[in-house]
């Protein structure tokens, strides 16, 4: 007759709990067939050529007012001047630093807040509505207060980016907490596992897919938060460059700021997407 040692069973379950908890999370990782990258890339190039070629042609034919819209050739010349002068590099670095710092802080703080809801149902039900309310408030309305309190330096831009990311990430983590397998939790409880061990072994692995899936969304929010802060008041940054160009009616410089900002957003999106895929594959392999 085999004698079952509860302590050994508990240790085995604690060792296997991350795999059991992540099983449901792995279903969230999409496995759809990817389209032909060459075809997609070619179509994207055609779209860009059509837009800018049509714009330039319209200006040269007199169909587009160059005073209000400028032209691609003038925008390129203005961009070369700004990069050669070095000022555009400083603005780009300022905005990128603000957005990335706010993204990291917002992700860490928001994830910690969302995960904390698991520890107490009363605490979670009390705090979560306030998180939803903060997420729904237009951050543009809060930007003047933030800039007045923290100044026109990088601190206010980081605070805006952090606020944009934190609420969304907290709600993502909170949604992940609600998917935790209660049967696994009850089984570990019955075998004497502490809440801290259950949190590390079950709750965090179950919530990781929800946290990871929101990264590409929140990086855009972080960049938007930094730009909003620069619009309200700043001595550097792409947002400040756009506001200044508008005040002196330099349309070409406005487009330079817009296009550099667009390229930065795509670069950050691709970077975070690469990190997200690495984390997702690592989770799926466990």
N, C-alpha and C positions, 0 to 999 in steps of 0.2 A: 504493500500500500504506500503510495507516494504522499509525503508530507509537504504541504505548501507553506513556505515561509513568507509571511506578509511583508517583511522588510525587503526581501529579495524582489517580490512582485512590485513593490513601490519603486525600488531603484530602477527596475526594468522599464516601468511605465514612465518614470521621469526621463529616462534616457530616450524613450521613443516618442514622448509627447510632442516635441517640435514637429516630427514627421506627421503625426496624427492630426495635429492642429493645422499644418500647412496644406494638408490634402485638399481641403475645401478652398483654400486660397489659390491653389494652382489652377483651379477651374476658371479663375478670372483672367488668366493669361491667354491672350488670343493666339490662335494657331492658324489663322486664315492664310490662304495662299497669297503671296505678295505679287503685285503686277510686275511686268517687265520694267526694270529700272531704266534701261536705255530708252524705251518708248516714253516713259514718264518724263525723263530728263529732256528729251527732244521736244515734247509738247510744251514743257515749261519755257524752254528757250524761245520757241515760236511765239508764245504769249508775250514774253518780254520784248522781243523784237517788234511784234505788231504794235504794242502799246507805245514804245518810245519812237519807233519809226513813223507811226501815224502822227504822233505829237510833233515831231520835228518837221514832217512834211506839211502838216497843217499850218505851222508857223511860217514856213517858207512860202506857202501859197497864199498867205494872208487870211486863212480861215480861222486861225487862233490868235488872239490878241497877246503879243509877246510881253506887254507891260503887266498884264494880270497873271499870265501863266508861265512866262519865261520860255525856255526851250532846253531840250536835253544837251545841246552843244554848250549853251551858256552855263548850265548847271555843272557840266564836267569841268569847264574852265574855272569856275568859282571853287569847285572842290579841290582842284590842283593847287590853286592859290592858297587856300586855307590849310591844306596839308603841308605845303612847302613852308608856310609861315610858322607852323607848329602848334597853332592855337587849337586846331580841330583835334589833334591827338590828345591834348589835355582834357578837352571837353568829353571826348569819347571815353577816356580812362576814368574820369570822374563819374560819369553815368554808369559805366559797367561795374565799377567798384561798389557804388551805392546799391545797385540792383542785386549783385551777387551776395553782398553782405546781408542785405535784408532778406534775401531768399533763404540763406542758410539759417539765420536767426529765426525767421518765421517758421521754417520747417521744423526746427528743433523744438521751439516753444509750443507751436501748435500741436505737434505730435505728442509732446509730454502732457499737454492739457487734455487732449482727446483720450489718451490712454488712462489718465487719472479718473475718468468717469467710471471705469470698471470697479474701482475700489469701493465705491459707495453709490447705491442707486439714488439715495436721497440727494447726495451732492451732485450727481450727474443731472438729475431732473431739475435741480435748482439752477445750476450754472448754464446748462446748454441753451436755454432760451435767450440768455444775454449774449452768448456767442453768436447765435443766429441773428439777433438784432444788430450786433456790431458788424456782422458780415453784410447785412442788407443796407447799412447806412452808406450813402455815397461818400467815398473818401475825400472827394474834392471839397466837401463841406467842412471836413476836419483839417484840411491842409493848412489854412491860414493860422489856426490855433497852434498846430505843431510847429510851424515856421516861427511864429512869435515866441514860443517857449524855448525852442532849441536853437533858434538862429538860422541864418541863411547858409551855414556850412553844411558839410556832408552828414552831420548827425541827424538833421531833420529829414533828409532824403532816405537815410537808412531806416529811420522810424516809420516813414510812410510805406516803404517797401515791406518792412516787417509786418506792419498792420494789415496790409493787403493779403499777405501769405498766411499769417498765423490763423485767422478765423477759418479760412477754407481748409487748411490742413487739420485743424482741430476737429472740424466736422467730418472730414474723411476718416480720421482715426477713431472718432466716436462711432461712425457707421461700422467700421471694422470690428470694434469691441462688441457690437451687438450680434456679430456673426460667430462669436466664439462658441465652440461646441460645448453645450452645457453638460452633455453626458460624460465627456472626458473630465470636465471640472468636477462633477459629482463623484466620479470614480476615484480621482486623485484625493478628493476631500475625505472619502470614506476610508482611504488607506493611510490617512494621517499627513498628507502633504501640506506644507504651509502655504498661505496665500502668496507669499513672495515667490515660492518655487513655481506655483501654478501660473503666476503672472509672467515669469521668465520663460517657462516651458510651453505654455499654451497661448496666453493672451497676445504676447508680442509676435510670435510666428503667425498667428491667425490674422493679425492686423496689418502685417507688412505689405501684402498685396494692395490693400486700400491706400496705404501711405505712398507706396511707389507709384501707383497709377495716377496720382494727382500732381506729380512733380512737373510734368511738361505744361500743365495749366498754370501752376503757381509761379513758374519762372516768368511767364508773361505778365502776371499780376505784379510781381516784384518790379519789373521794368516800368510798368505803368505807374506804380506808386512813386518810384524815383523821379519820373518825368513830371508828374503832377506837383511834387515838391519843388522841382526846378522852375516850373511855370509860376508858382506863387512867389518865390523869392530865392535867388541863388546868384552866386558870383561866378559859377562855372557850370558845365554840363551841356548836353545837347538840347535840353528843354530851354535853358537860358539862351542858347544860340538862336533857337527858333523865335523866341519872344523878342529878342533884340533885332533880328532880321525883319520881323513884322513891323516893329516900331519905326524902322528907317526905310520901309517899303523895298527891301532888297529881296525880291521874289526868288531869285536864283539861290541865294543863301538859305532861304526857308526850305527849298527843295533839297539842298545839300544836307541840312539837318534832318529832314524827314527820311531821306534815303539812307543816310548813315545809321540812323536809328532803326530803320527796317532791317538793314544788314546785320546790325548788332542783335536784334531780336531773333533773327533766323539762326545766327551763330549760337546764341545761348540756348535756343530751343533744341538744336541738334546736339549740343554738348550734354544737356540734361537728358535728352532722349537716349543718348549712348549710355549714360550712367543708369538710367531706368532699365534699359534692356539687359545690361550686365547684372543688375540686382535681381531682375525677374528670372533670368536664366539660372542664376546662382540659387535662388529660392526653389525653382522647379527641380534642380538637380539634387537638392537635399532630400 
